[in-house]
Amino acid sequence: MIIKGFKVKIHPNKEQQILMNKTFGCARFAYNWTLNKQLEAFKNGEKFISEGELRKQFTELKKDMKFKGEEWLYEIPNNATKQAIKDCFRAYKNFFNKKAKKPRFKSRKHSKLSLYNDTYKIKVFEDKVQLEVIGTMNLAEKNRIPKGKIYNPRISFDGINYWLSINVEIDENQINKNKTKPIGLDFGIKTLITCSNEMNFNRINTRKENKKLKRLQRKASRHYTKMYKNKTTEKSKNLLKLEKSILKQHQKITNMRLNNIHQATTKLIKLNPSHIVIEDLNTSNLIKNKHLSEKIADCSFYEIRRQLEYKCEWNNIKLIIANRWYPSSKVCSSCGNKKEKLSLSERTYKCECCNLKIDRDFNASINLMNLAM
């Protein structure tokens, strides 16, 4: 069995939106309360507080707050705060086991808004989803989520839209086992992906969208300057509209890049090769080049690798990551002769031994394919 993840936009009504926003806040409160308890215990030299003990203490806190007339923790699904405690406990434990960084308190302004729904209290239909306490709402896509055992359903809000993220167990027998020959992929700026089977994929150009984003940001900056001069923290309605437009523009640029990469990787996976060979690029160093940083950001090399990793796993395709120092561009794909020097301006590879003339990136993709052969 294979577990696949799905993310679908949902359409809650106004009452459901209010309830979900309350739940986001309560989940954040439970997470921060748990982290504070653990840090206080550590500071006082006490033992690590178990998850069960934390949940008991939180139940007592809820009862105490209800006695004082504060019943807001009872208005939301109980499992949302329970899971927030569990998430914080796991994060704090991983920190002590040196598996992760020290967990931080969640900010009201900057933290991701998400909540957990119990797997036994969620029902997914063709075009609807029923959540615990919150109720039934429409899905943006019909039949997007297949039938199967459900794991870890989460609801999130990105500032504009609400999303359902869910893992579903799928039968492994659906995978096509008739494999074709391996494919080597060479990543670049001029051509995003050059394939050894002569397929090419170009990067998306977001220059127009980035110009619009900069205009909106400059406009918002003038509003912030005005606020600073007037010594006020209250944002005008026009500024709030601008901030939403900036957020939408950021999302548009991200979605354009993701869509382009999804289309490319899906086409490659549908060929059903036995192996896919890619380069191990150090993108953090590449993006430091101020002349190429915007173009490299549009390429999203790490995102290509991430998508290929899980899509290959789903379809039983072996993904090979070539060594970072493997000279795929310098080696002749015909005779194996290696050039000592090859400048970036040389777009055509010319072999001194066999007189082969071939596109530099296509030559590199064939060399990468040969690694699998």
Beta strands, then each sheet from edge to edge (+ up, - down):
strand 1: 2-11
strand 2: 113-116
strand 3: 123-124
strand 4: 128-131
strand 5: 135-139
strand 6: 150-157
strand 7: 162-170
strand 8: 183-187
strand 9: 193-195
strand 10: 200-201
strand 11: 275-279
strand 12: 318-322
strand 13: 348-350
strand 14: 357-359
sheet 1: 2+ 6- 7+ 1- 5+ 4- 3+
sheet 2: 10+ 9- 8+ 11+ 12+
sheet 3: 13+ 14-
end
